[in-house]
């Protein structure tokens, strides 16, 4: 069974593009919609903060279902593009900006690293990011590292979602914890052929001539 990422904390979120379906600050708003047509970022992950008061301590809790973007994951396992991702978000106004705390549950698809059978599973991750208000020009020379900022009134959560999922993806996904894999000699799936599967004393044909040597012959 594929391992899940860390993430027990629940994150909650912010209002829709024009405040539709959003509750008052400090209340929970269910099934409201993210910005769908704004130019910044991927529509399902861009959130409008205009109805979130900027007074420290104001917050909004929301649960949304969004569409997974392309390219989340690589190798043997990934989040299928276009599938539903459940987000629980909290947007909280703090002195420096907006603190976003959240969790995401996303489907996974890929193949087993041992037997190469297709597999499906899900992953739950958590993340927390501070999106700063526009910085003072005097701070432009500072080394901000991974610091994120609001883009006007908007927050794009897609990069934070991608980072959290990629870090939590299993490096060697398994269809089940005890998957025996494939036979090294013939490639048969060991789970199907059973524990008695074997090839006896079969010699690799590349070494066949060596088997004819008489190692006990001392004749010069």
Phi, psi and omega in degrees: 000140184287138180288154178257155178283167176293154174149076176264336182287147182256132178252154186223171194219204199247174187282173175281183190299325181235023178081008182290132177075008183262140177276180175288157180304136180091358179247164180268132177242122185262137169059029171281172191246142172285173178298131184257334189232008181288147186289340186277119173071190179276128191310315185292343183250006179260128185240137181266123184261012187294336178264006174264113179300144184271007175290134182304132180102344176289142180208164176224138176246130179213156172238125180231154169247122183238174182259131181295134177281174178286152167075027177266100184110171179196178178069235187273349185211145179202170173270118183298128179298140178090350178279159182285138174238128179267127180242133167246122191231144167234122174255121184233127177283126175233177185301320186275339184168223180240122178267123180250122177240134184198172172225151180225139174243121185229147175285155176233148171218152182173210178221152181293136182285349180257310184254353177069013175289147175295148179216156174227147179199198176214164181222142175241128181229159174234154177208159177214126182223141172259119176258111186282150169294171180306129184285154173295133179307334180294342182263003186297334181274358182286151177275103187271348180060242182264021183298138179244153182226158171293146172256089189068241177263008190246148175235127177258111183271356183300315178301320179294320177297313180301312182301316183295317182290313183300320179292334184265349183295139177292139179286328180230080181296145181235145175289333173202157187299326184256027180302123183279350177083211184245152176294130181292338182271314186242351179082007179293149177284115187296332178294335181269321186276344175090169185291342181274359181295134178190176182234021177057223181261029181304131181258138175304124183304337179292339180249016185301319182295329180294332182291343181273353180289138176262100185288347180267357181283117181256007180294131179271000000 
